[in-house]
């Protein structure tokens, strides 16, 4: 793998330079008659076209962070912006959110599931299917358009879910541990597939993962969160051009050093 010189520390992005920005964000829940503080004083900025991966201990508020960016929650304190919008509705209009589970509808074939994002925008079903169909070959799903979720492998289901998310046509993509449920071999191949897919799409991506290797492999920058209440405790620039070959990456000593650096910040 060819590497670039490690980038020097950069000045924080201004709000005008960001696609996603969280500033001084705090979020507290009520759970079983007690208050649980998920996030406290969280600051995170993502530049247009950047892929940022967020890693942190279980329960540190990573999924809450995504839901705030997506407009599915509001912070108790602080500000959240996505593509210039600060209202929840504006953030929802700017973000396509892919949760951990694929959530494919079992009674719809793969083409119907992919086209659902367009139908939710008012596109008639037949037209939605026609618009989705040309992308199946590109996403490695050729000849599976008429297959139902029960007949697809886990990796193929995730590809359909990702295709559905892209068809929403939003400039910001939010991915919540998209490969966590897959076996180790499938997860590795899907990571490489996603790296290629993201290289072809001019999107801003915020990815949450518990897998440090996945974060370093896919992202331009890795943001490390503390245990709950979640705060940003470190950022690591990944100075390798995208897309990356997984075989070359995992065997590169520089890649290994970045993993170790992230694990050190995590305290793992």
N, C-alpha and C positions, 0 to 999 in steps of 0.2 A: 504493500500500500504506500502510495506517495503521500507525504504529509507536508503541510505548510508550517512555517514558523509559528510557534505558539503566539496567539494574539495577546497584546497587552491589555490590561484592564481598561474598560471603556467607561465613559461617563454615562450615568443613567439616561434612558430615553425620555424625551419630553412626551407629554400626552399626545402632541400633534404627530409624533413619529411612530405611534403604536397602533397595532390592530387590537390588542387586548392589554388592558392595564388595570391592576388592582392596587389601591393606595390606602394604607392604614386600615385594612379590612379586618373586622372582627365579626364573628358569628357564634351565637350561643343557642343551644337547644334545651328543651325541657325533656328529661327522660326519667321515668319512674320517680316522679316527685323531687327530682334534683336537677340542677342546672349543669349542663355539660358545655364547656367552651371549646368549640371545634377549631376556630381560628382566632388569632390575636395579632394585631399589628402587621398583617401580611402585606408585603409590597412585591409586585411582580409585573414586569412589562415584557410584551412580546412584539417584535417589530413585524411589519408587513412582509409576508413571504418566509418568515422564520419558522423553524420547527423547534419547539421547546418541550423537553420532557421533564416532568415533575416526579421525583422519587421521594419517599419518606416512609417512616414506620407505619404499620397498620393502625388505622384509627386517627391519623394525624390531620385529617380534613382534606385529603387530596380530591376526593369525589365532590365534597362540598365546594371546593374551589371551582371545579368545572361547572357545577350547577349554578353558581353565582355568575360566572362568565356567560353562561347560556341563558340567563334571565329566568331560570327556574326557581331561584331564591333571591332574596335581597339581603344585603349585609345589615347588621345591627349598627355598625359604625364603619366609616370609610367610604370610598367610592369605587365603583366598578364601571369600566367602559369597554365596549366592543364595537369596533369599526365606527367610532365617533359617537355611538349611542350610549347614554347612561341610564335610560329607562329600561325596565324589565322587558317591555314589548319591543323596544328597539334592539336590545341585545338578542332576543329570541329571533328576530328577523335577520340578524347578521350571522348567526351561528348554526351550524349543523352538528348535532350532538349524537355520538354513537356510544351507547352504554356498554357495560361488560358483556351482557348476554345479547345474542343476535336478534331476539324478539321477532323472528320470522313467523308469519301466520301459517299454521300448518295446512290450512285449506286452500292456500294460494300456491301456484307454482313459482319457480324462481323468478321468472319474468314479472309475474304479478306482484311479488314482494318487492322487487327492485323499483317498479313503477309506482309503488304506493306513495313515495315522496312527492311525485308529480301530481297524483290524484288529490293529495291533501292541499295542493295549491289550486285546485279547481280544474286540472287537466282531465278530460274524459278518459276512461279506462283504456279504451282501444288506442287512443293517441299516446297515452303514457307508455303502454307496452311497445309501441312502434319506436318511441324515442329511446327507450331503455335497451332494446334489442341489439343495436349495433355495438354497444359497449361490452357485450358478453364475451366476445372473442378476445378483445383486448385485455379483459380481466381474467383470462384463463378459464372461462366458463362456457366456451363454445360447446354446443350440443347438449347443454344442460338447462336450457331456457324453460323446458316443459317439466323439469323434474321438481318434485315436491321436497320440502325440507327434510322429511324423514328419509329420503333417498340420497341425501348429500352428506359428504364427510364434514367434520367440524370446520376444517379449513375452508371448504367451499361455501359453507353457510356464512362464515365470516366475510368472505369476498362478496357474497350477495348483499350482506348488511352494509358493507363499506360502499358498494355501488349505489345502494339506496340512499346512503348518506350523501354521497357526492351529487346525486341527481337533484337534491334539494337546492343546489345552485347557490349556496351561501359562501361568502369569502373566508369564513373562519371555520375550521374543523376542530372539534373537541372530541378526543378519543379517551375513553375511560377503560384502561386495561383491556384492550380489545382481544388479546390472545391469552389471557390468564387461564381460561378453561381448556386450552389445548395441550396435548402431550408435548414433550420436549422437542421431538423431531419435527412435528408439524409446526410448532411455534417458531422454530428457527427458520423454516422455509417461508412461513408467512411474514416474518420480519423482513426477510430479503425481498419478498414480493411487495410489501408495503413501501419499502425504501424506493423501489423503482416506480411505483404508482405515484408517490408523493413528488418524485422528481419531475413527473410529467404534468402535475397539477399546480398552477400558481396560487397556492393557498397558504394561509397562515394556520399553523397547527399547534395546538396545545395538547400534549399527550401525558396522561397519568399512567404510571406503571410501578409495580413493586420490583421489577427486574432491572438492576443497574446495568447489566450488559445490554439489554434491549434499549435502554435510554441512551447509552453512549453510541450504540450502533445507528439509531434512527435520527438523533437530534443534532441540531447545530449548537445547542446549549442545554445543559442539565441543571435544573433548579432543585436544590436539596432542602427538604422541610424537616423541622424539628418534631419530636413527639408532641402530642396534644398538650396545650393548644398550639396548632400548627403555625409556624413562622418560617420565613425563608432564612436559612442559616448558611447557605453557600451557593455559588453558581460556578459551573465549570464549562468553559468554552471547548467545543470539540472541533479541532482545527483540520478536519479531513473533509474533502469535497464530497458532496452527495451526488448520486447514490453510491453506496458502498457495497463491496463484495463481502459477504459474511466470512467466507473462508479466509480472505486476506486480512480482514479486520481482527478476527479473534487470534490470529497468529502473529499480529504486529505488536512488538513490545510497547510501543507508544500507546496503543489502544489499551493494553493491560494496565499501563500506568494511570490512565484516566479512570479506569474502573476502580483501581486501588484508591485514587484520590477521592472519588465519590463515596466509596465505602468508609474511608477515614472520616469524612465530614459527617456521614450518617452515624459514626461511632460503632459500625458493625465489625 
